[in-house]
Amino acid sequence: CSKYHVPATPREELVLDTFLFWLGQTSGRDYLAKFAEYRDRLSKNAWEAYKKRNKIRLEQRRMLFSS
């Protein structure tokens, strides 16, 4: 167990969104490395909940980028 196990909360989601926005200002490789590192700090449940909440938003972003 890592010491980063935390419940998935709206605040955590905000932190993740802020983190992802900040990473978006960096290069793709840095983004992936830092994102993986950050994701690994979340508990599995928190990560799954985050993915579920963001599925629609991620799909919308994907449509924006692909158009």
N, C-alpha and C positions, 0 to 999 in steps of 0.2 A: 504493500500500500504506500502511495506517495503522500507526502504531507500536504499536497495541494487538493485533496478531495474536498470538494465544496458543493453545496446544493446549487442547482440551477435557479438563479433568481433574475428578475428584470435588471438588477444592477450589474450582474455578471454579463448579461447579454449586452448591456450598454458598454461595458468595459471591452468586451470582445469586438463590438462594432467599431468602437473608437480605435482599438488596436489594429483592426483590419483596414480602417480608413488610413491610419498612419502608415501602415505597411504598404498601402497602395501607392504611396509616394516614393517607395523604394523600387529597386529593380526586381524583376520576376524571381530570380534565383534567391535573392535575399528574402523576398516575400515568403516563398515556400519554406525556406529553412526556418525563419522566425515563426511562421505560422505553425509549423509542425511542433516546434519547441513549445510554443504557448499552448497548443492543443493538448500536448502531453501532460501539461500541468493540471488540466481539468480532470475530474473524475469521469469515468465512462458514462455515467448517468447524465452528468451535466453536459457532456459533449453531445450525447444523443438528443437531449432535450433542446439544445441549441440548434442542432441541425434540423430538427422537426419544426421549430418555430421559424427558421429562416429559409425553409425549402422554397416557399412561394417567392420570397424576396430574391433569393439566388436565381430562381428561374426568370424573374423579371429582368434582373441585371443581365443574365445571359442573352435574353432576347434583345436588350438594348445594344449589347456589344456586337451581336451577330448581324444586326440590321445595317 
